[in-house]
Amino acid sequence: MASMKTTFLLALIYLLLQTELISLEAIWSNSSAGNSTVGCIDMEREALLKFKEGLYDPSSTLSSWVGEDCCDWVGSRL
């Protein structure tokens, strides 16, 4: 019985992560379609920071994710 609960929880977590990634891909694709000289859109910056909060980043890969222009953050542009 416990393994069914574990499997269900893992499947739920997987689906939630996929939903977040799909949302971020939509945001990123919309931002890359526009003029690259335009700074970061507030909604995009907030979404990226919210996404970052849910990550464990022991190597500080996302340490550049500060400041107003999220287009300059390492890994935020495709």
C-alpha positions as CSV (number, residue, x, y, z in Angstrom):
1,M,0.0,0.0,0.0
2,A,2.8,2.4,0.8
3,S,4.4,1.8,-2.6
4,M,1.2,2.9,-4.3
5,K,1.1,6.1,-2.3
6,T,4.8,6.7,-3.1
7,T,4.2,6.0,-6.8
8,F,1.2,8.4,-6.8
9,L,3.1,11.1,-5.1
10,L,6.1,10.8,-7.5
11,A,3.7,10.9,-10.5
12,L,2.0,14.0,-9.1
13,I,5.3,15.7,-8.5
14,Y,6.4,14.8,-12.0
15,L,3.2,16.3,-13.5
16,L,3.6,19.5,-11.5
17,L,7.2,19.9,-12.7
18,Q,6.2,19.3,-16.3
19,T,3.4,22.0,-16.0
20,E,6.0,24.5,-14.6
21,L,8.4,23.7,-17.4
22,I,5.7,24.1,-20.1
23,S,4.7,27.4,-18.6
24,L,8.3,28.6,-18.6
25,E,8.9,27.4,-22.1
26,A,5.9,29.5,-23.2
27,I,7.2,32.5,-21.5
28,W,10.7,32.1,-22.9
29,S,9.4,31.5,-26.5
30,N,7.3,34.6,-26.3
31,S,10.2,36.7,-25.0
32,S,12.6,35.5,-27.7
33,A,10.2,36.3,-30.5
34,G,10.3,40.0,-29.7
35,N,12.9,42.6,-30.0
36,S,16.1,41.5,-28.1
37,T,16.9,45.1,-27.1
38,V,13.8,45.3,-24.9
39,G,14.7,44.6,-21.3
40,C,13.2,41.9,-19.1
41,I,9.4,41.9,-18.8
42,D,8.3,42.1,-15.1
43,M,6.1,39.1,-15.4
44,E,8.9,37.0,-16.9
45,R,11.3,38.1,-14.1
46,E,8.8,37.3,-11.4
47,A,8.1,33.9,-13.0
48,L,11.8,33.0,-13.2
49,L,12.4,34.1,-9.6
50,K,9.4,32.0,-8.4
51,F,10.8,29.1,-10.3
52,K,14.2,29.6,-8.8
53,E,12.7,29.5,-5.3
54,G,11.6,25.9,-5.9
55,L,15.1,24.7,-6.9
56,Y,18.0,23.4,-4.9
57,D,21.1,25.1,-6.3
58,P,24.1,23.9,-4.3
59,S,26.6,24.9,-7.0
60,S,25.1,28.5,-7.2
61,T,24.5,28.1,-10.9
62,L,21.6,30.6,-10.7
63,S,23.6,33.2,-8.6
64,S,23.4,35.6,-11.6
65,W,19.6,35.7,-11.2
66,V,19.6,39.1,-9.5
67,G,18.8,42.6,-10.7
68,E,16.1,44.0,-13.0
69,D,17.1,42.6,-16.4
70,C,16.4,38.9,-16.4
71,C,17.6,38.7,-20.0
72,D,21.2,39.0,-18.7
73,W,20.8,36.1,-16.2
74,V,22.8,33.0,-17.1
75,G,20.5,30.4,-18.5
76,S,17.4,32.5,-18.7
77,R,17.5,32.9,-22.5
78,L,17.3,30.1,-25.1
